[in-house]
């Protein structure tokens, strides 16, 4: 087998779905960056709780999160589930 079935995580990557209006938190990893690729939908990726910042990413966009940064990803697509691929460095 050259790939894992959809929704199955490997040691470095996983496919996730976020329902419309919902969010998901990713803890900080001090050792490696996190790469988010938006497969479907639109999400807001927020970080830095002391001075909140965010970026909006749509299908086809990639977001690179440096090591040591915790993020919160919120589905901003009305009525649509967003799908993402997360890759840990």
C-alpha positions in Angstrom: 0.0 0.0 0.0 1.4 3.4 -0.9 -1.1 5.6 1.0 -3.5 5.4 4.0 -7.3 5.5 3.6 -8.9 8.9 4.0 -9.3 9.9 7.7 -6.5 7.6 8.9 -3.5 9.3 10.5 0.1 8.3 9.9 3.0 9.3 12.1 3.4 12.6 10.4 0.1 13.5 8.7 -3.6 13.2 9.1 -6.8 14.3 7.3 -9.3 16.1 9.4 -12.8 17.4 8.9 -14.3 20.4 10.7 -18.0 20.9 10.7 -19.4 24.3 9.7 -19.1 26.8 12.6 -16.9 24.4 14.7 -13.2 24.7 15.6 -10.3 22.5 16.5 -7.2 23.3 18.6 -3.8 22.0 17.9 -1.2 22.0 20.7 2.2 23.5 20.1 5.0 21.2 19.1 8.4 22.5 20.1 10.2 20.2 17.8 8.7 20.6 14.4 6.5 23.0 12.4 3.0 22.2 11.3 1.8 22.4 7.7 -2.0 22.8 7.0 -3.3 22.2 3.5 -7.0 23.2 2.9 -8.6 20.5 0.7 -12.1 21.8 0.9 -13.9 24.8 2.4 -12.5 27.8 4.2 -10.9 28.1 7.7 -9.5 30.8 10.0 -6.3 29.9 11.7 -5.7 31.8 14.9 -2.6 31.9 17.2 -0.9 34.0 19.9 -3.5 34.2 22.7 -1.8 37.3 24.2 -2.1 39.3 21.0 -4.5 37.3 18.8 -3.7 37.1 15.1 -5.3 35.0 12.4 -5.2 34.2 8.7 -8.0 32.9 6.4 -7.2 30.0 4.1 -9.4 28.5 1.4 -9.3 25.3 -0.7 -5.9 25.0 -2.2 -4.1 27.2 0.3 -1.3 26.1 2.6 -0.4 27.5 6.0 3.0 26.9 7.7 2.9 27.2 11.5 6.4 27.5 13.1 7.4 25.0 15.8 6.3 26.1 19.3 3.0 27.8 18.2 -0.4 26.5 19.3 -3.2 27.2 16.9 -7.0 27.1 16.7 -8.6 26.4 13.4 -12.2 27.5 12.8 -14.4 26.5 9.9 -15.7 29.7 8.3 -17.6 28.0 5.4 -21.3 28.5 5.9 -23.1 25.1 5.9 -20.0 23.2 4.6 -17.6 20.9 6.2 -14.0 21.9 5.7 -11.3 19.2 5.1 -7.6 19.7 5.9 -4.4 17.7 5.7 -2.1 18.3 8.7 1.6 17.5 8.3 3.9 17.6 11.2 7.5 18.3 10.3 
